[in-house]
Amino acid sequence: MTTVRDQAPSALCLPKRKREALPRLQIIALNDYATELDELIQSIQPNAGEQSGRPA
């Protein structure tokens, strides 16, 4: 899932001339998508502190 998240803003890393060719709404959608994926990734990753206290 992190790979998908890393690919979401790849269009935003384009050189300025190519990035300006993207529609403004597409740029906004890509930013929103990356933010949504960040939140999802955080919600499914276990907290490191909780795991360290569990017996094996």
N, C-alpha and C positions, 0 to 999 in steps of 0.2 A: 504494500500500500504506500510506503514511503517513496517508492520509485515513481508511482503514478503522481504523487504530490510534487515530486521534484520536476516532473515533466510539465506540469500545469503552467508554470510561469515561463517556460522556455522561450515562448514567443516574445516575452517581455525583455529578454536578454539580447534580442536582435540589435544590430546596429541601428542608430537613430533613424536613418533614412528608411529602412525597411519597417521599423516599428511604427513610424508615422503613417504607413500605408494601411495599418490595421484600423478597423472601425473602433471608435471610442467605446462603444458598448461592448465590443468583444474584449477589450482590455479590462474593462470593469468586471465582466463575467469571469475572466481568467483569474483576476485577483480574488474575487468572491469564492471561486472554486478552490483555490489554494487555501484560503482561510478556513473553509468548510472542512477540507481534508485534514488540516492541522488539528482542528477541534476533534474530529473523529479519531485520529491517531492517538491523541492524548487521552481520549475516553476509553480506548481499548487497551492501552499499555498499562500493565500493573505498576503500582508504585513500588519503587525499590525498597523503601523502608518497611513496607508491609510484608514483603517476601522474606527479608532477612530475619524476622522474628518467628517464622514458622519452623516447627520441627521437621526433620527429614523423614 
